[in-house]
Amino acid sequence: MSGDPTDSPNEAPRGDVSRETNASNVSRETRFAVKTAGDLAAYDTDFDNSQTPLAAEVQQSVLIRQSIHREPAPRPQATRVFVVANQKGGVGKTTSAVNIAAALSELGQRVLVVDLDPQGNASTALNVEHRQGTPGTYEVLVDGLTLAEVIQSCPDCESLDVVPATIDLAGAEIELVSVVAREGRLKKAILAHPWVGTAASAGEDRYDYVLIDCPPSLGLLTLNALVAGAEMLIPIQAEYYALEGLGQLLSTVDMVRAHLNPELAVSTIVLTMYDARTRLAAGVAQEVREHFGDQVLKTAIPRSVRVSEAPSYGQTVMTYDPGSPGALSYLEAAREIATKGSLS
């Protein structure tokens, strides 16, 4: 019928879509196939004639971003031991620990992650065995095993090792109460490893970075980490509530520095889950930067579905979707940490 535009021979039927898409995978706004940065990054640089201009532009952007800033970073002269801690849960602490570790590994550094959280989320993201009974941080702290006896290699990152955490670690705080020098057990284990130390003492095989992922509390496990580390990395969510518990954490750091570990310093603060569209995120970021100055990394980690998805596949976002904004942000954050160098 003449009144029906679908009868026109020069127009496609209203329900028709591009030949490379199907109805279940089409954006109503563009009628293009929905593709992630990771999907596009896996394609060849040559496009076929059916590739849409939008998809071609996005793919080119991803490939360009993947090709920059991936040259190796200079290795530190001695092992840098970082405590990744924040007693407030849900701020991206474990996510930041594992992704910065993977990013440092990608930048040519040799990294050891010590999972000190009984939930074992860091062990999950780094794809290492951590079922109940698996030797890990519990056996190091309670039974006196060496790190060398419990270390596992991350299958996705060649120069990344992991000390896993199991649910057994949940009882460690009670079992350590009666142990002499209980707050220094982890430090003793780390310093005893032959790959921890200076270039002269530990050689070329040394660990460049040790990252200790703490539980979201200020108990005996976190205290062990604060005594063991020289530098502290605090992830702060770009929301108001994230700032409320920061004072308590810094007070704990001051007490540890005064009585147990005078070398401990808050060297790095990273803003996580940053949403540039909101005034709240900008206000929190400004407040944190005004208070902590150069301790705050210039790179803020944006909210990212890909970052959240990665652990469910036993990966960090660095291997799950290396071209995503989250992965690129963690890569730049790791480069900042590496180029700042060891604290004097």
KEKE-3310 file (N, C-alpha, C; in steps of 0.2 Angstrom, whole numbers, plus 5000, padded with zeros to 4 digits):
npx = (5004:5002:5003:5011:5027:5036:5033:5040:5052:5065:5068:5073:5065:5056:5060:5072:5090:5108:5118:5129:5124:5112:5095:5094:5106:5108:5109:5097:5098:5108:5108:5119:5130:5133:5148:5162:5177:5186:5182:5184:5198:5203:5202:5209:5220:5215:5201:5185:5174:5161:5162:5156:5157:5157:5161:5174:5181:5181:5188:5200:5204:5206:5216:5226:5228:5232:5244:5252:5263:5268:5280:5294:5296:5308:5317:5316:5330:5329:5318:5302:5290:5273:5258:5242:5228:5213:5201:5187:5175:5172:5179:5187:5199:5205:5203:5211:5224:5227:5226:5235:5246:5247:5248:5260:5268:5266:5274:5286:5291:5295:5284:5276:5261:5254:5241:5231:5218:5205:5194:5200:5199:5209:5217:5207:5205:5218:5219:5224:5226:5216:5208:5201:5214:5224:5241:5246:5245:5240:5247:5260:5259:5254:5259:5272:5278:5289:5289:5293:5288:5275:5271:5263:5263:5256:5245:5242:5251:5268:5278:5273:5269:5260:5255:5243:5227:5217:5201:5204:5212:5204:5203:5216:5218:5214:5221:5234:5235:5241:5254:5271:5278:5269:5264:5274:5276:5273:5282:5294:5294:5293:5306:5314:5314:5324:5323:5320:5325:5340:5347:5360:5360:5350:5350:5347:5336:5327:5312:5303:5292:5282:5266:5254:5238:5226:5213:5197:5198:5204:5212:5223:5228:5229:5238:5249:5253:5255:5266:5275:5277:5284:5279:5263:5248:5233:5217:5204:5187:5178:5168:5158:5156:5167:5178:5175:5180:5194:5202:5203:5210:5222:5226:5229:5240:5249:5251:5257:5268:5274:5277:5280:5284:5294:5297:5286:5276:5263:5263:5256:5240:5226:5212:5197:5184:5179:5169:5167:5157:5150:5147:5150:5160:5171:5172:5176:5188:5195:5196:5203:5215:5219:5222:5232:5241:5255:5255:5244:5239:5240:5232:5216:5205:5192:5174:5170:5163:5170:5181:5174:5169:5180:5186:5177:5180:5192:5203:5213:5208:5218:5222:5209:5202:5212:5212:5203:5195:5197:5208:5218:5219:5224:5236:5242:5242:5250:5262:5265:5267:5279:5288:5289:5298:5308:5305:5314)
npy = (4994:5011:5020:5014:5014:5003:4996:5002:5000:5005:5006:4998:4985:4989:4981:4976:4974:4978:4968:4962:4961:4955:4955:4953:4959:4973:4990:5002:5015:5016:5005:4997:4983:4979:4981:4977:4985:4976:4966:4973:4975:4963:4961:4961:4974:4977:4981:4975:4978:4979:4984:4995:5013:5019:5008:5005:5017:5016:5005:5008:5018:5010:5002:5011:5016:5004:5003:5012:5018:5006:5001:4994:4998:5007:4996:4996:4999:4991:4979:4985:4986:4986:4990:4987:4994:4998:5001:5002:4993:4989:4998:4996:4990:4977:4975:4985:4981:4969:4972:4983:4976:4966:4975:4981:4970:4968:4979:4975:4972:4962:4954:4951:4945:4946:4938:4943:4942:4933:4930:4928:4935:4941:4930:4923:4932:4932:4919:4907:4892:4891:4883:4877:4872:4873:4877:4893:4910:4908:4897:4902:4912:4906:4893:4894:4892:4895:4908:4903:4890:4891:4899:4903:4903:4915:4911:4919:4929:4931:4936:4936:4932:4923:4923:4913:4915:4907:4901:4897:4907:4915:4911:4915:4926:4924:4913:4919:4927:4923:4921:4925:4941:4942:4952:4954:4943:4941:4951:4945:4933:4938:4946:4935:4929:4924:4932:4944:4960:4971:4975:4971:4961:4952:4950:4949:4941:4946:4951:4965:4972:4970:4967:4968:4963:4968:4963:4970:4978:4983:4974:4961:4954:4965:4973:4965:4967:4981:4982:4975:4982:4995:5005:5012:5010:5017:5014:5025:5027:5037:5044:5052:5044:5037:5044:5045:5035:5036:5044:5036:5026:5032:5036:5024:5020:5030:5026:5014:5017:5024:5015:5002:5001:5012:5015:5015:5023:5033:5032:5032:5036:5031:5036:5028:5020:5032:5044:5054:5062:5067:5079:5076:5066:5074:5084:5076:5071:5083:5087:5077:5078:5091:5089:5078:5080:5077:5063:5058:5049:5055:5048:5043:5029:5024:5020:5004:4992:4981:4979:4975:4963:4955:4947:4936:4928:4923:4932:4947:4963:4967:4957:4952:4961:4970:4982:4991:5005:5004:4995:5002:5013:5008:5003:5015:5020:5011:5014:5027:5024:5016:5025:5035:5030:5023:5027:5039)
npz = (5000:4997:5007:5016:5022:5022:5010:5000:4987:4989:5002:5017:5026:5041:5052:5048:5051:5052:5043:5050:5063:5075:5081:5094:5099:5097:5098:5101:5098:5089:5081:5079:5081:5098:5105:5116:5122:5124:5115:5103:5103:5101:5088:5071:5063:5051:5043:5037:5023:5028:5041:5053:5053:5066:5075:5069:5072:5086:5088:5083:5092:5103:5100:5098:5111:5118:5113:5119:5132:5138:5139:5148:5166:5176:5187:5205:5217:5228:5236:5237:5250:5251:5260:5257:5262:5270:5282:5279:5270:5253:5245:5234:5238:5237:5224:5218:5223:5217:5203:5202:5205:5194:5184:5187:5185:5171:5167:5168:5181:5195:5205:5221:5229:5244:5251:5263:5268:5275:5266:5254:5242:5233:5230:5222:5211:5206:5202:5209:5218:5233:5242:5257:5268:5259:5259:5265:5269:5282:5287:5287:5296:5308:5309:5306:5293:5279:5267:5254:5254:5252:5242:5226:5208:5198:5185:5174:5173:5171:5179:5192:5208:5221:5238:5245:5253:5264:5271:5283:5289:5295:5309:5313:5320:5334:5337:5337:5348:5360:5356:5356:5351:5341:5332:5323:5315:5301:5295:5298:5291:5278:5276:5278:5266:5252:5240:5243:5246:5244:5228:5228:5238:5236:5222:5204:5203:5212:5221:5216:5220:5235:5238:5251:5254:5264:5276:5278:5291:5307:5314:5321:5310:5300:5308:5308:5294:5294:5302:5294:5282:5273:5265:5263:5254:5251:5245:5241:5240:5229:5236:5249:5261:5261:5266:5280:5288:5287:5295:5307:5302:5299:5312:5318:5310:5314:5327:5325:5319:5329:5339:5334:5320:5314:5301:5293:5281:5273:5257:5245:5238:5231:5221:5219:5209:5202:5196:5184:5180:5191:5203:5217:5216:5211:5221:5232:5227:5226:5239:5245:5238:5241:5255:5255:5245:5235:5238:5233:5219:5202:5193:5192:5196:5186:5187:5182:5173:5168:5176:5187:5183:5180:5191:5192:5182:5186:5184:5183:5178:5169:5161:5157:5150:5142:5135:5141:5149:5163:5164:5158:5166:5178:5174:5171:5184:5191:5184:5188:5202:5201:5195:5204:5214:5227:5244:5253)
capx = (5000:5006:5004:5016:5034:5039:5032:5044:5058:5071:5069:5074:5060:5058:5063:5079:5096:5114:5120:5133:5121:5105:5090:5096:5112:5108:5108:5091:5100:5113:5107:5125:5131:5136:5155:5166:5184:5190:5181:5188:5205:5205:5202:5215:5219:5212:5194:5182:5170:5155:5163:5153:5162:5158:5165:5180:5184:5182:5193:5207:5206:5208:5223:5231:5228:5235:5251:5256:5265:5268:5287:5296:5298:5314:5317:5319:5336:5328:5311:5297:5284:5267:5253:5236:5224:5207:5196:5181:5174:5169:5182:5191:5205:5208:5203:5217:5230:5228:5227:5241:5251:5247:5251:5268:5271:5267:5279:5293:5293:5294:5279:5273:5255:5252:5234:5230:5211:5202:5189:5203:5197:5215:5219:5203:5207:5225:5218:5228:5222:5215:5203:5203:5219:5230:5246:5246:5247:5239:5253:5266:5258:5253:5263:5279:5281:5292:5285:5295:5284:5268:5271:5261:5264:5250:5246:5241:5256:5274:5282:5269:5268:5255:5254:5236:5223:5211:5196:5208:5215:5199:5205:5222:5219:5213:5227:5240:5235:5246:5261:5276:5280:5264:5263:5280:5277:5273:5288:5300:5293:5295:5313:5318:5314:5330:5322:5318:5331:5343:5350:5367:5359:5345:5352:5342:5329:5323:5305:5303:5287:5278:5259:5250:5231:5224:5206:5194:5197:5210:5214:5229:5231:5231:5243:5255:5255:5258:5273:5279:5278:5288:5275:5256:5244:5226:5212:5199:5182:5177:5161:5159:5157:5174:5182:5174:5185:5201:5205:5204:5216:5228:5228:5232:5246:5253:5253:5261:5275:5277:5279:5282:5287:5295:5298:5280:5274:5258:5266:5252:5233:5223:5205:5194:5177:5178:5164:5169:5150:5146:5151:5152:5167:5175:5173:5180:5195:5198:5197:5209:5221:5222:5225:5237:5246:5258:5254:5238:5241:5236:5227:5210:5202:5185:5170:5170:5160:5175:5185:5170:5168:5186:5187:5172:5184:5198:5208:5212:5206:5224:5222:5203:5201:5218:5211:5197:5198:5199:5215:5223:5220:5228:5242:5245:5243:5256:5268:5266:5271:5286:5292:5290:5304:5308:5305:5321)
capy = (5000:5017:5023:5010:5015:4997:4994:5006:4996:5008:5006:4992:4984:4993:4977:4974:4977:4977:4960:4959:4961:4952:4959:4953:4962:4979:4996:5005:5021:5016:4999:4994:4978:4981:4978:4980:4987:4970:4963:4976:4975:4956:4961:4963:4981:4978:4981:4973:4983:4979:4987:5002:5019:5020:5002:5006:5022:5014:5000:5012:5021:5005:4999:5016:5016:4998:5003:5017:5018:4999:5000:4993:5004:5005:4992:4999:4996:4986:4977:4989:4982:4990:4988:4990:4994:5003:4996:5002:4988:4991:5004:4994:4988:4971:4976:4989:4977:4964:4975:4986:4970:4964:4981:4982:4964:4970:4984:4972:4971:4955:4956:4946:4947:4942:4939:4942:4943:4927:4929:4926:4938:4942:4924:4922:4936:4930:4912:4902:4888:4893:4880:4876:4867:4875:4881:4900:4915:4905:4892:4906:4916:4902:4887:4896:4890:4900:4910:4899:4884:4892:4904:4900:4907:4917:4908:4924:4934:4927:4938:4938:4926:4924:4919:4913:4915:4902:4903:4895:4913:4918:4910:4916:4932:4921:4909:4922:4931:4921:4920:4930:4945:4940:4957:4954:4937:4942:4954:4940:4929:4942:4947:4929:4926:4926:4936:4951:4964:4975:4972:4967:4955:4947:4949:4950:4938:4949:4954:4972:4974:4965:4970:4964:4964:4967:4963:4977:4979:4985:4969:4958:4953:4971:4975:4962:4970:4987:4981:4972:4986:5002:5010:5011:5012:5017:5016:5029:5028:5045:5046:5055:5040:5034:5048:5045:5031:5038:5047:5031:5022:5036:5036:5018:5021:5034:5022:5008:5021:5027:5009:4996:5002:5019:5016:5015:5030:5033:5035:5032:5036:5031:5037:5022:5021:5039:5045:5061:5066:5069:5084:5073:5063:5079:5087:5072:5071:5089:5087:5072:5080:5096:5086:5073:5083:5072:5056:5055:5048:5059:5044:5040:5023:5025:5015:5000:4985:4976:4978:4971:4956:4951:4941:4930:4923:4921:4936:4954:4967:4968:4951:4950:4966:4975:4989:4994:5011:5002:4992:5007:5017:5004:5003:5022:5021:5007:5017:5032:5021:5014:5031:5039:5027:5021:5033:5040)
capz = (5000:4996:5014:5021:5020:5021:5004:4996:4985:4990:5009:5020:5030:5047:5057:5046:5054:5048:5042:5055:5069:5076:5084:5102:5101:5094:5101:5098:5096:5083:5077:5078:5086:5104:5106:5121:5120:5123:5109:5097:5104:5098:5080:5067:5062:5044:5043:5031:5021:5032:5048:5054:5055:5074:5077:5067:5076:5093:5088:5081:5098:5108:5098:5100:5119:5120:5111:5123:5139:5140:5140:5155:5170:5180:5193:5211:5220:5234:5237:5240:5253:5251:5263:5254:5268:5272:5285:5276:5264:5246:5242:5229:5240:5234:5216:5217:5225:5212:5197:5202:5205:5188:5180:5188:5182:5164:5166:5169:5188:5198:5211:5226:5232:5250:5253:5271:5269:5275:5261:5248:5235:5229:5227:5217:5205:5203:5199:5212:5223:5239:5245:5264:5269:5255:5262:5263:5275:5289:5289:5288:5303:5314:5309:5305:5287:5275:5261:5249:5255:5251:5236:5220:5203:5194:5178:5169:5174:5171:5184:5198:5213:5226:5244:5245:5259:5264:5276:5289:5291:5300:5316:5315:5325:5340:5339:5338:5354:5365:5353:5357:5345:5336:5327:5319:5311:5294:5293:5299:5285:5272:5276:5277:5259:5248:5235:5246:5248:5239:5222:5230:5243:5233:5215:5199:5204:5218:5220:5216:5225:5238:5240:5256:5254:5271:5277:5279:5298:5310:5319:5321:5303:5297:5311:5305:5288:5295:5304:5289:5276:5273:5262:5263:5248:5253:5240:5243:5235:5228:5239:5255:5267:5261:5270:5287:5292:5285:5301:5312:5299:5300:5319:5319:5306:5318:5333:5323:5317:5335:5343:5331:5314:5312:5294:5289:5278:5268:5251:5239:5239:5224:5221:5215:5207:5201:5191:5182:5179:5197:5207:5223:5215:5210:5227:5236:5224:5227:5246:5246:5235:5245:5261:5255:5240:5230:5240:5229:5212:5197:5189:5196:5193:5185:5188:5176:5173:5166:5182:5192:5180:5179:5196:5191:5177:5189:5181:5184:5172:5165:5156:5155:5145:5143:5132:5144:5153:5170:5164:5156:5172:5183:5171:5172:5191:5192:5181:5193:5208:5199:5193:5210:5217:5234:5249:5256)
cpx = (5004:5007:5009:5023:5038:5038:5037:5050:5064:5073:5069:5068:5062:5061:5070:5084:5102:5115:5124:5130:5115:5101:5091:5102:5113:5106:5102:5093:5104:5111:5114:5126:5135:5142:5159:5173:5188:5189:5184:5195:5208:5205:5208:5214:5216:5205:5191:5177:5163:5156:5160:5158:5163:5162:5172:5184:5185:5188:5200:5209:5209:5215:5228:5233:5232:5243:5255:5258:5266:5276:5289:5298:5304:5313:5319:5326:5335:5320:5307:5291:5279:5262:5247:5230:5219:5202:5189:5180:5171:5172:5187:5198:5209:5208:5210:5223:5231:5229:5233:5247:5252:5250:5258:5271:5272:5272:5286:5296:5291:5290:5277:5267:5254:5245:5233:5223:5208:5197:5193:5202:5203:5217:5214:5204:5213:5225:5223:5224:5222:5209:5206:5208:5225:5235:5246:5248:5245:5244:5259:5265:5258:5258:5271:5282:5284:5288:5287:5291:5277:5266:5268:5262:5257:5250:5245:5247:5263:5278:5278:5267:5263:5256:5247:5233:5218:5206:5199:5211:5210:5200:5212:5223:5218:5219:5234:5241:5240:5253:5265:5278:5275:5263:5269:5281:5277:5280:5294:5300:5296:5303:5317:5318:5320:5329:5319:5324:5334:5345:5357:5365:5355:5346:5346:5336:5325:5316:5306:5298:5284:5272:5255:5243:5228:5216:5203:5192:5204:5213:5221:5233:5233:5237:5250:5258:5258:5265:5278:5281:5282:5283:5267:5252:5237:5222:5207:5193:5180:5169:5163:5160:5164:5179:5181:5179:5192:5205:5207:5210:5222:5231:5231:5239:5251:5255:5258:5268:5278:5280:5282:5286:5288:5296:5292:5278:5268:5261:5262:5244:5230:5215:5202:5187:5175:5174:5164:5162:5147:5150:5153:5159:5172:5177:5177:5187:5198:5200:5203:5215:5224:5225:5231:5242:5248:5257:5248:5240:5237:5231:5222:5207:5194:5181:5170:5167:5165:5179:5181:5169:5174:5187:5183:5175:5190:5204:5207:5210:5212:5224:5215:5201:5206:5217:5205:5200:5200:5207:5220:5224:5224:5235:5246:5247:5250:5263:5270:5270:5278:5290:5294:5296:5303:5308:5312:5320)
cpy = (5006:5021:5020:5011:5009:4994:4997:5001:4999:5009:4999:4991:4987:4988:4974:4978:4975:4970:4957:4959:4956:4956:4959:4956:4969:4985:5000:5012:5021:5010:4996:4988:4981:4977:4981:4982:4981:4966:4966:4975:4968:4956:4963:4970:4982:4977:4979:4979:4984:4982:4994:5007:5019:5014:5003:5012:5020:5009:5003:5015:5016:5003:5004:5016:5010:4999:5008:5015:5010:4997:4998:4999:5002:5001:4996:4996:4991:4985:4982:4985:4987:4986:4991:4989:4999:4999:4997:4997:4992:4997:5002:4992:4982:4972:4980:4985:4973:4967:4979:4981:4968:4969:4982:4976:4965:4975:4982:4971:4964:4957:4950:4949:4943:4943:4938:4943:4936:4925:4927:4929:4939:4936:4922:4925:4934:4922:4907:4898:4891:4890:4879:4870:4868:4879:4888:4904:4912:4901:4896:4910:4912:4896:4888:4894:4896:4902:4906:4893:4885:4896:4900:4905:4909:4914:4913:4929:4931:4929:4940:4932:4928:4920:4919:4913:4911:4904:4901:4901:4916:4917:4912:4922:4929:4917:4912:4926:4929:4920:4926:4934:4943:4946:4957:4948:4937:4946:4949:4936:4932:4943:4941:4926:4928:4931:4943:4954:4969:4971:4968:4961:4950:4946:4951:4947:4941:4951:4962:4975:4968:4969:4966:4967:4963:4966:4969:4978:4981:4980:4966:4957:4959:4974:4972:4965:4977:4987:4979:4977:4992:5007:5008:5014:5011:5019:5019:5029:5035:5046:5048:5050:5037:5038:5048:5041:5032:5040:5041:5027:5026:5036:5030:5018:5025:5030:5017:5012:5023:5021:5003:4996:5009:5021:5017:5022:5029:5036:5036:5032:5036:5031:5031:5024:5028:5040:5053:5066:5069:5074:5081:5070:5069:5083:5083:5071:5077:5089:5083:5075:5086:5094:5082:5075:5077:5065:5053:5055:5052:5055:5042:5034:5024:5019:5011:4993:4980:4974:4974:4964:4952:4945:4935:4925:4921:4925:4943:4957:4968:4962:4950:4955:4972:4982:4993:5000:5009:4999:4997:5012:5014:5004:5010:5023:5017:5011:5023:5030:5019:5020:5035:5037:5026:5027:5033:5039)
cpz = (5000:5002:5018:5018:5019:5014:4999:4994:4987:4998:5012:5024:5037:5052:5054:5050:5050:5048:5047:5062:5069:5081:5092:5104:5097:5098:5098:5095:5090:5078:5075:5083:5092:5105:5112:5118:5120:5117:5103:5097:5101:5091:5077:5065:5055:5045:5037:5029:5025:5039:5048:5055:5063:5077:5075:5071:5083:5093:5087:5088:5103:5106:5099:5107:5121:5118:5115:5130:5142:5140:5147:5159:5174:5186:5199:5213:5225:5233:5240:5243:5254:5255:5260:5259:5268:5275:5283:5270:5258:5243:5236:5231:5237:5227:5214:5218:5219:5205:5196:5202:5198:5183:5181:5185:5174:5163:5168:5176:5190:5205:5215:5229:5238:5252:5260:5273:5269:5269:5254:5242:5231:5226:5222:5211:5202:5201:5202:5217:5230:5243:5252:5264:5264:5259:5260:5269:5282:5291:5290:5295:5309:5315:5308:5298:5283:5269:5255:5248:5253:5245:5230:5214:5200:5187:5173:5168:5175:5177:5191:5202:5218:5232:5246:5252:5259:5270:5283:5293:5296:5307:5318:5321:5333:5342:5340:5344:5359:5362:5354:5351:5340:5331:5322:5315:5304:5291:5293:5293:5279:5271:5276:5270:5255:5243:5237:5249:5243:5233:5223:5234:5239:5225:5210:5199:5209:5216:5221:5220:5228:5240:5245:5256:5260:5271:5279:5287:5300:5315:5318:5315:5300:5301:5309:5299:5289:5298:5299:5283:5278:5270:5262:5257:5251:5247:5244:5238:5235:5230:5246:5261:5267:5265:5278:5291:5291:5291:5306:5309:5300:5307:5320:5316:5311:5324:5331:5322:5324:5339:5340:5324:5312:5305:5290:5287:5273:5262:5246:5241:5232:5225:5216:5214:5206:5195:5190:5181:5185:5201:5214:5222:5214:5217:5232:5234:5226:5235:5248:5244:5239:5252:5261:5250:5236:5232:5235:5222:5207:5193:5194:5193:5192:5187:5182:5177:5172:5172:5187:5189:5180:5184:5195:5186:5180:5186:5184:5177:5167:5160:5154:5150:5145:5140:5135:5148:5160:5169:5162:5162:5177:5180:5172:5180:5193:5190:5186:5199:5207:5198:5199:5214:5224:5238:5252:5264)
residu = (MET:SER:GLY:ASP:PRO:THR:ASP:SER:PRO:ASN:GLU:ALA:PRO:ARG:GLY:ASP:VAL:SER:ARG:GLU:THR:ASN:ALA:SER:ASN:VAL:SER:ARG:GLU:THR:ARG:PHE:ALA:VAL:LYS:THR:ALA:GLY:ASP:LEU:ALA:ALA:TYR:ASP:THR:ASP:PHE:ASP:ASN:SER:GLN:THR:PRO:LEU:ALA:ALA:GLU:VAL:GLN:GLN:SER:VAL:LEU:ILE:ARG:GLN:SER:ILE:HIS:ARG:GLU:PRO:ALA:PRO:ARG:PRO:GLN:ALA:THR:ARG:VAL:PHE:VAL:VAL:ALA:ASN:GLN:LYS:GLY:GLY:VAL:GLY:LYS:THR:THR:SER:ALA:VAL:ASN:ILE:ALA:ALA:ALA:LEU:SER:GLU:LEU:GLY:GLN:ARG:VAL:LEU:VAL:VAL:ASP:LEU:ASP:PRO:GLN:GLY:ASN:ALA:SER:THR:ALA:LEU:ASN:VAL:GLU:HIS:ARG:GLN:GLY:THR:PRO:GLY:THR:TYR:GLU:VAL:LEU:VAL:ASP:GLY:LEU:THR:LEU:ALA:GLU:VAL:ILE:GLN:SER:CYS:PRO:ASP:CYS:GLU:SER:LEU:ASP:VAL:VAL:PRO:ALA:THR:ILE:ASP:LEU:ALA:GLY:ALA:GLU:ILE:GLU:LEU:VAL:SER:VAL:VAL:ALA:ARG:GLU:GLY:ARG:LEU:LYS:LYS:ALA:ILE:LEU:ALA:HIS:PRO:TRP:VAL:GLY:THR:ALA:ALA:SER:ALA:GLY:GLU:ASP:ARG:TYR:ASP:TYR:VAL:LEU:ILE:ASP:CYS:PRO:PRO:SER:LEU:GLY:LEU:LEU:THR:LEU:ASN:ALA:LEU:VAL:ALA:GLY:ALA:GLU:MET:LEU:ILE:PRO:ILE:GLN:ALA:GLU:TYR:TYR:ALA:LEU:GLU:GLY:LEU:GLY:GLN:LEU:LEU:SER:THR:VAL:ASP:MET:VAL:ARG:ALA:HIS:LEU:ASN:PRO:GLU:LEU:ALA:VAL:SER:THR:ILE:VAL:LEU:THR:MET:TYR:ASP:ALA:ARG:THR:ARG:LEU:ALA:ALA:GLY:VAL:ALA:GLN:GLU:VAL:ARG:GLU:HIS:PHE:GLY:ASP:GLN:VAL:LEU:LYS:THR:ALA:ILE:PRO:ARG:SER:VAL:ARG:VAL:SER:GLU:ALA:PRO:SER:TYR:GLY:GLN:THR:VAL:MET:THR:TYR:ASP:PRO:GLY:SER:PRO:GLY:ALA:LEU:SER:TYR:LEU:GLU:ALA:ALA:ARG:GLU:ILE:ALA:THR:LYS:GLY:SER:LEU:SER)
# end
